[in-house]
Amino acid sequence: MGRVVVVVSVLLLPTAACKTSSRAASTVTPTVADPYAGANCAAVRAPREPELMAWDAESRAQLDKLRRRGVVAVRYQAKGCEVELELLPGCVGPKDRYVYSPMSSADTRTARTIDELLAQLPVGASNLSMTLGGPRVLRADYKLVGAAALPVGSTITEYDLVGLDCKKATHVVSAVYVGGFAVAQASPNATDNVFSGGGEALTREGFAPICQRAEAEGVELSGCSAPLRVALLPLNGEAPPPTCPEGWTFDGKRCAKDVVAETLCSTWGGAEDGCTHADPDAGAGEERVFDASTVERVVREKSPHTKRNCWEAAPAGLRKLSVTIFTTLSPDGKVASAEAQGITAEGNMDTANVVARCIANDVMTWEFPAPDAKVTFQLPFHLLRQ
């Protein structure tokens, strides 16, 4: 038995000591000597998921390096206007691996005053506060393409951390949201995207064309993996689900795109799986378009061959298999790539990997209605020996 769920896949801104001031922000601007001049420090908070575009580039690069080695420990606190995020490379966390999941969003942050900057981007705000004032605004445009996160429910305690720096640790990083961004001074009425437009910027990391590839293919790519935001987990806390962008929802394992074709069941599933099937002959004479009903027809037509070719031919010792096929379509509807990920099984794992590759290779032969643009979606297969 198997069920196919198709999900079409089609922050921001660096710290020092603070002074509280009652002077109007419109007449008092930050300086090198007083980077928080005019700010209401009493209103500053340390968010659970701070954005990192104002953080210094060296710290972002170090975070990217550390999260590939294991759990990242940090000291995180707010003192007046300063929200400090300190990496602790001398504190070694468990070897738990951050698991990458694709997601997609793009947005803009703007700040005219020091209070607006501190409200949106408190970590590292002093690195940019001197650019405030005058007729221009501080603008940050970003493209988020995915997140590397600890499994939901993971718990890290102080006893899991080893090293001299661990006595300073207050949190661990439970997720790193990655992509590309650019920060610039811009006209208040400007509409040009600073990141994708390639204009002059104060800070820029990542390349827009590579981010487009990462989004389309649903994989992490060098050139679009700058840390944009982190989720911070207090020691002894339980890792929550990742924060999904607008238009995405957490499906129990990862953020999934909300679309009309959100849930489709193949002929491998039945009513006991919560599946309902459209009449395969319905609309047979209608123009084929890329929507839920026509995509379901393709899945229903092609999956019996995949079942016979890959699952029924596998040794009986493989009792259960779950695998997600990350599938990218070309604009003409042909499958450009199909990659097996997230393989779990009851039985021999070598056999499970062979079956998963077989399914991915079979999906490569499928053809869908033309979406008119490259699009990536997920085909989770859940197979049970009867």
N, C-alpha and C positions, 0 to 999 in steps of 0.2 A: 504494500500500500504506500502511496506517497502523496504529498500535497505540494502544489507549487504556488508560492505567493510572489507576485510580481510587483515590485516597487520601482517605478520609473524615476531615475535621478536626473533628471534632465540636466585691536579692538582698538583703548588705543592711546595713550599718549603720554619723565623721568624725574630726587627729593633732597631736602636740607632742613634746617631749623625754621620754626614758624613764629610769627608774631601776630597776635590778634589786633585788628585795627578797626576803628569805627569810621575811618575816613571813607568817603565814597569811592567805589572802584573806578568810576568814570574819571576821576581826577587824580587818582593815585595808581601808578603802574609799578610792577615789579622791577627790581634792579638786581645786579650781581650781588650787591651787598645785602639786599633784602628781597629774595626771590618770591616771597609771599606777601609783599606789601599790599595792603588793602583787602586781604582775605579775611573771611569769617572762619577762623580755624575751629571754632566750637561746632561747626556744622560738618566738618570733615569726618568721613567714615571709612573704614577698611572693608571693602566689599569682599564677599566670599569668592567671587570670580573676577579679579582685577584684570583690566586690559593692560597690555605691555608696550604699546607703541611709543610711549614717552620714556620708557626705560632705556638705559644706555645699551648700545649695540653689543658691547662685550658681554653683558649679562645675558642678553637673549641668546647669543651664540653659545655661552657656557651652559645655559639651560638645555638647549637643543642637544648638546653633547652628553650632558648628564642623564637626560631622560632615556637615552639609548643604552645606558649601562644598567639601570635599575631604578628603584623608587627614589625620587628626589626629595631630600629633606630641606626645609627652609625655616628661617625665623621671620615671622610676619606680625607687624604691629603698627599702630598709629600713635604718633606723638605730636599733638597739635595739628599743624597742617601737613606734616610729613607722614606719609604712609610708606613704610619701609618693607621691602621684600628682599631678604638676604639669602642667597644660595649658600649651602653648607657642603662644599665638595669634600671636606674632611669627615663627613658623616655618611657612612655607607649604609644604604637601605637594603631591603630584601631584593632578591634577584627577580621579583615579579616583573613581568614584561608589560609595558603599555601596549595595548592593542589598538591599531589604527582602524578607524571607520570613516568612510566618506560622508560628508554633509556639505551643504552649500548655502552661503549667504553673502551679501554684499551690502555695505552701508557706509554712511558718512557721519563723522562727528565734527562739530564746529564749536569754537569757544571764542567769545569776545572779551571775557573778563576772567580774572584769576579764580573767582568762585565757580564759574562755569567749567573751567579746566579741572579744578579740584573735584567737582561733582562727577565728572565723566571719567577722568583719567588721573586719579590721584597718585598712582605709582610712577615716580619719576617726573612729576609735574614741574619741578623746579628746572628741569632741563629745557623746558619750552616756555616757561612763564615770561621770560624776557622778550619773547616775540609778540606778546600781547600789546594792545594799545594802537592808536592810529586808526586810519580808515579801513584797514584790512583785518580779516579774522583768521584765526588758526583753524586749518581744515585738515582732517585726516580721512582718507578713503581706504577701505580695505576689502579684500576678497578672501573669505574663509572657505577652505575646501575640505577640511576634515579635522578629526580629533584623535589623539593618541591617549587612551584612558585605561586606568586600572579596571579590572572586572567589577561590575556592580556588586556591592556587599563586601568588598575587600576591607580588612581592618588592619591598620598598622599601629603598633604600640612602641613606646620608647625602648622596650626590650628587643624589638626587631632591628633597631638601629645600632651601628657599631662605629666608634671613632671619637676623637677628642672634641669635635665640634657638636656632637649630638646633644650635649648639655644645653645648647642654645636653641635646639629645634623646638618649634611650636606646632608646625604643620608638616604635612607631606603634600606633594603635588599629586592630585588624583587624575587630572586630565590636562593636556596641553592642546589648545586649539591652534591650528596652523594655517598658513596661507601667505598672502603678500599684502603690502600696504605702502602708502606714501603719505607724508605729512608736509604741508606747505602753507604759506601765507597766501590768502586769496581774497578776491573781492567778495563782499557779503552776498552779491547776487550771482556769483559764478555758478555755472552748472557743469562745467567740464570736470570729469573724473580725474583727480590728480594721479591715481595709481595707473589706470589704464591709458590715460592720455600721454604719459611720458614727459610732462612738463618739468620745470625746475622744482625741486623739492628740498626741504630741510633734511628729511630723512626718507630713505626708500629701501625696502627689502623685498626681494622677490621680483618675478617677471610676469606681467599679465598674460602673455601667450602660454607660458608654462602652467599658470594657474588654470587657464581654460582647458588645457590637456588634462590636468589633474582632476578637474571637475568632471570632464567627459568620461575619463577612464576609471574614475573611482579609486585611484591609487595615489599614494604619497610620492611626490617627485621632488628631487633636489631643484631648487629654484623657485619653489612655492611651499616652503616648509618653515617659514619664520614663525616663532611663537607669537601669537596675537593676544592670547588670553590664557590664564590658567585657572583651574578649579583647585581650591585649597581644602584639604581635609585635616581637621584637628587630630592630633595624636589620640588614638583609641576610638576615633570616629569611624563610621561605616561609609564607604564610598557610595555616593548617591548616583543615580543615572546621570548621564551627561546632559547638559542644557542644550536642547535642540533649537536650531534657528526657526524663525517663523516659517510655517508651511511644512515643518517636519515634526514627527512624533516619535517617542521612544517605543520600540516594538518589543521590549523585554531584553534585547541584546544591544541594539544600536539605534541611532536616529534614522528614520525612514521617511521618504518623501510622501506627503499627502497628495495623492492624485486620484483620478477617477478609477484607474486600473490598480487600486490599492490591494485588493485581494482577489486572486483568480485561482481556481482549483483545476487541476488536470484530471484526466480520467483515472489517475492512480488513486484519487481520493474519493470519499463517499460522504453521505449525509452525516455519518458518525463523526467525520472530521470537521463538521461545520461548513461543508462545501455545498454550494448550490450551483447548478449548471444551466447555462442558457441553452436553448435549442440549437444544436450545431448547424441546422439547416436554416435557421432564422436569418433573414436578410441576405440569402445567398446571392441574390441578383443585384444587391446594392453595391455601390462603389466602396472598395476597401480603403479605410482610413485608419490612421494610427490612434485607436481609442480602446477602451476596455473590452468591448465585445469582439472586435476583430483580433486583438491580441490573444484573447481567450481561445478563439477558434484555432489559432496557430498552435498554442500550447496543447490543446486537445487533440489536434491532428498529429502532431509530431511526437508527443510523449509516449504513445504505445511502442513505437519503434525503439526509443531510447530505453524503455523498460526492458524490452526483450533483449536488446543488444548488450546492455550494460549490467542490469540488476539481475535478471533471471539467469544469465549466463555465469554469474558469480558463484563461488563455492557456498554451500548452504551454511557453513560455519559463520558467515557474515550475516548476523541476524537483524541488524538495524543500522541505518546510515542516515546521517544528516549532513548536507553539504549545500553551500550557497554558491551559485555560479554568477559571478559579476560579468554581465553581458553588455557589450557596447555595439550599438547599431550604427551603420553608416547612413547617410541621408537617404539612400535608395532602399533601405530596409534589410540589407544583408548584414550578417553578424561579422563585425570587424575583429572582435576579440571575445573570448569566453574563458574566464579563469576560476578555478575551483578554490574556494577558501572556506575557513571555519568548519573543517571536517571533524565530525565526531561519530563514533561507531561502537556497536557491541559486536566484537569479533576481532579478527586479525586486522591491525591497522595498515599493514602493507597492502592487503587486499582492498581495504577501504579506499586507500589512495589511488589504487589502480581503477576502481569503479568510478571514483570521483573524476579522474582524468578522462575516463571514457565518456561520462556524461557531458563534460565540458567540450570534448571533441565533437560529440553528437550535436550539441547546441550550435556549434560553429556551422553546421550544415543547414540550420533553420533559416527561413526567410520570413520577415514580418512586413506588414504594410509600411510604406515609406513614411518616416516621420518628418522628412524634409529638412532635418538637421540632425547632427550626431547626438545621440542620447544614450545614457547608461542606466541600466536597471538591474535588479537582483532577482534571481530565480532560486529560491530555497527549495531543495528537494528533501523530503522526509520519507524514508523508505523503511518498511517493516516486513520481515519475512513471515509469511502466513503458512 
